[in-house]
Amino acid sequence: MDQTKLKELGLRLFEINAFKFGDFKMKVGINSPVYFDLRVIVSYPDVMDTLTDLLTEFIKQIQVDTGVHLCGVPYTALPVATLISIKAKQPMLIRRKEAKTYGTKKLVEGKFNAGDKCLIIEDVVTSGSSILDTVNDLRSEGLVITDAIVVVDREQGGAQNTEEQGVRMHSLFTLSYLLNVLLEAGRIEEKTVQAVAKYIEGAQIKSDGSFMKNGTTVINELSRAGMTFEARADLAKCPVSKELLKLMASKKSTLCLAADLTKSEDILNLVEKVGPYICVLKTHVDIVEDFSDNFVKSLQSLAKKHNFMLMEDRKFADIGNTVALQYGSGLFKISSWADLVTVHSLPGQGVLKGLKSVLTDPSQQRGVFLLAEMSSQGNLATDPSNKTTYQRIEKIGQTEVDVGLCRRGRVFRVPILVAFPGLCC
């Protein structure tokens, strides 16, 4: 590896503001004195060319088994992976963040066979969660992943986190190396190096968003209240929860509208007016006097037009088999159109199993809000049942159909969406 060329690239990245110093809110929810944005390199062909040459040489030097395919972590690493693919004459795969809901509905694009090896390419690594998301999706398609090539390792636990999942991480740059290059070139002062080094030592982040502090794992330090919706979306395990958080971020809204009207025309007129401002429309279809399939189609059309989700506040609370019939059959066929439903937690796991049994199409993404509290006077959803519901969520986290809790106030200790009158957060 040409160290002179490597140092020159480090300085060039600093010159084009691919990384900078200050006080920045990170994706994982904590502040950082240094920020990397390698997206800007696409505007500098000379940087792209040099980076591609160095990465290709680096891959050969460390003798990584490149296998058959390359795959860039979406989306910033895709241009880099593409250039390496061309230069090294290796086929490339593209992993989508979400499977298409049309056409072939593929999550991984490209030609491959189960058992093929694939080398991951990533731009910047903090906790390694983005690499692991890609690894999990590729492995689910039968691909073998053992190594990842990274442009910059922030040295905050990413290498250890990926190693624990059987993926060795190899970085062209480390944050410490770049700091020393800038210091030697007189671009930064020693106090900046020391400040960043202290930050790295005190913020070793795990893939689940927790981090190490004085050798102790701190679970709730990165609380929901201190994280952006985008960061929480990256950590969400449930696809619908992930999508809802992204929607909340893009619309800059947490509003859930309860359309408790009895005429379909009144509901549709209301939704046409408020649709641009809400994230979720909550319905009670069993009170709609003139319910019809056309009404559902109109609701779905408005949801697509104004970008919001549909929640049927059904409050399922029966045995699994009955719930399955209520969800997928009958007059309302709720599973065919409602992105979200509400469910009482009191009947236990059978309710969720019943709902899951209806969802046989992988492209049919659906979610559940568990009812932890009610506002009605004299209700029996009291503290003991609330605590059991919270414990269940904390124990198993979000499954493929779990999204959040319904209650009357915020809960910061549970890393999941909470819906209370008027809002999701």
MONOR-V992704 format. One record per pair of residues at least 12 apart in sequence whose ideal C-beta (glycine too) atoms are under 6 Angstrom apart, sorted by the first residue. I is the first residue (numbers start at 1). J is the second residue. D is the distance in Angstrom with one decimal. If there is no record, write none. Layout:
# MONOR-V992704
((I,J,D) (I,J,D))
This chain:
# MONOR-V992704
((1,61,5.7) (7,181,5.0) (9,50,5.3) (10,178,5.1) (10,181,4.4) (11,185,5.9) (12,47,5.8) (16,40,5.8) (16,44,5.6) (18,38,5.3) (18,40,5.4) (19,36,4.5) (20,35,5.7) (21,34,5.5) (27,231,4.5) (28,205,5.7) (28,209,5.8) (28,231,5.7) (29,222,4.5) (29,226,4.9) (29,227,3.4) (29,231,5.2) (33,195,5.6) (33,196,5.4) (33,199,5.4) (34,196,5.5) (36,124,4.5) (36,152,5.8) (38,76,5.9) (38,123,4.4) (39,76,5.3) (42,79,5.5) (52,83,4.2) (52,84,5.9) (52,87,5.7) (55,84,5.7) (56,84,5.8) (56,87,5.2) (56,88,5.6) (58,172,5.4) (62,170,5.5) (64,147,4.9) (66,119,5.0) (67,117,2.5) (67,118,6.0) (67,119,6.0) (68,116,4.6) (68,117,5.5) (69,91,5.4) (69,93,5.0) (69,112,6.0) (69,118,4.2) (70,85,5.1) (70,90,5.4) (70,92,4.8) (70,119,5.4) (70,121,6.0) (71,93,4.4) (71,95,5.7) (71,118,5.2) (71,120,5.8) (72,121,4.6) (73,122,4.4) (73,130,5.2) (73,131,6.0) (73,134,4.9) (74,97,5.4) (76,123,4.8) (77,121,5.1) (77,122,5.1) (77,123,4.7) (80,121,5.9) (81,121,4.0) (93,108,5.7) (93,110,3.9) (94,109,4.3) (95,108,5.3) (95,134,5.3) (95,137,5.4) (101,363,5.4) (105,363,5.0) (107,137,5.7) (108,141,5.1) (114,142,2.9) (116,143,5.7) (117,144,4.8) (118,138,5.7) (118,143,4.8) (118,145,5.7) (119,147,5.7) (120,148,3.8) (121,149,5.3) (122,150,4.9) (123,151,4.9) (124,152,4.7) (125,150,5.0) (125,153,5.3) (125,158,3.8) (126,154,5.0) (126,156,5.2) (127,157,5.9) (127,158,5.7) (127,161,5.9) (127,205,4.2) (127,207,5.3) (128,158,3.6) (128,161,4.1) (128,162,4.5) (128,207,5.7) (129,207,4.7) (131,148,5.2) (131,162,5.6) (132,165,5.7) (132,207,5.7) (135,167,5.7) (145,167,6.0) (147,168,5.0) (148,167,5.5) (148,169,5.0) (149,170,5.5) (150,169,5.8) (150,171,4.4) (151,172,5.3) (152,173,4.8) (153,171,3.7) (153,174,5.0) (154,175,5.0) (155,174,5.5) (155,175,5.2) (155,200,5.3) (156,203,5.7) (156,204,5.8) (156,205,5.0) (157,204,4.4) (157,205,4.9) (161,207,4.3) (179,193,4.8) (179,196,6.0) (209,222,5.0) (209,235,5.0) (220,413,5.8) (223,412,5.1) (224,412,5.7) (225,412,5.3) (229,245,4.7) (229,248,4.8) (229,249,3.8) (230,249,5.1) (232,245,5.2) (233,245,3.8) (233,246,4.9) (237,397,5.9) (237,398,4.4) (238,398,4.1) (238,402,5.6) (238,403,5.7) (239,365,5.1) (240,365,5.2) (240,367,3.3) (240,403,5.5) (241,398,5.8) (241,403,4.6) (241,417,5.9) (247,279,5.4) (248,279,5.3) (253,277,5.9) (253,279,5.4) (254,423,4.7) (254,424,5.2) (254,425,5.4) (255,278,4.6) (256,280,4.0) (256,282,5.6) (256,424,5.4) (257,274,5.8) (257,278,4.8) (257,281,5.5) (258,282,4.6) (259,281,5.9) (259,283,5.7) (260,284,5.9) (262,287,5.5) (262,289,5.1) (264,288,5.7) (264,290,5.2) (264,295,4.2) (268,298,5.4) (271,302,5.0) (275,302,5.6) (275,306,3.0) (276,306,5.2) (278,308,5.1) (279,308,5.6) (280,309,4.9) (280,311,5.1) (281,308,5.8) (281,310,5.6) (282,311,4.6) (282,313,5.1) (283,312,5.5) (284,313,5.6) (285,332,5.2) (296,337,5.0) (300,337,5.8) (309,339,4.1) (309,340,5.9) (310,338,5.2) (310,339,5.2) (311,340,3.9) (312,334,5.1) (312,338,4.0) (312,341,5.1) (313,342,5.0) (314,341,5.3) (315,342,5.1) (315,344,5.8) (316,343,4.6) (316,351,5.6) (317,344,3.8) (317,347,5.5) (319,350,5.7) (320,350,4.0) (320,353,4.9) (320,354,3.3) (323,351,5.3) (323,354,3.6) (324,354,4.2) (324,357,5.0) (324,358,5.3) (327,355,5.6) (327,358,5.1) (328,358,3.9) (335,358,4.9) (340,367,4.9) (341,368,5.9) (342,369,5.0) (342,371,5.7) (342,406,6.0) (343,368,5.2) (343,370,5.7) (344,371,5.0) (345,370,4.7) (345,389,4.3) (355,401,6.0) (356,401,5.8) (366,401,6.0) (367,401,6.0) (367,403,3.6) (368,401,4.9) (368,402,5.7) (368,403,5.8) (369,403,5.7) (369,404,5.0) (369,406,5.0) (369,419,5.6) (370,389,5.8) (370,405,5.6) (371,406,4.8) (372,386,5.2) (372,389,4.5) (372,405,4.7) (372,407,4.4) (373,407,4.0) (373,408,5.1) (375,408,5.9) (390,414,5.8) (393,414,5.6) (393,416,5.6) (403,417,5.7) (404,416,5.2) (404,417,3.1) (404,418,5.8) (404,419,5.9) (405,418,5.2) (406,419,5.0) (407,420,5.7) (408,420,5.5))
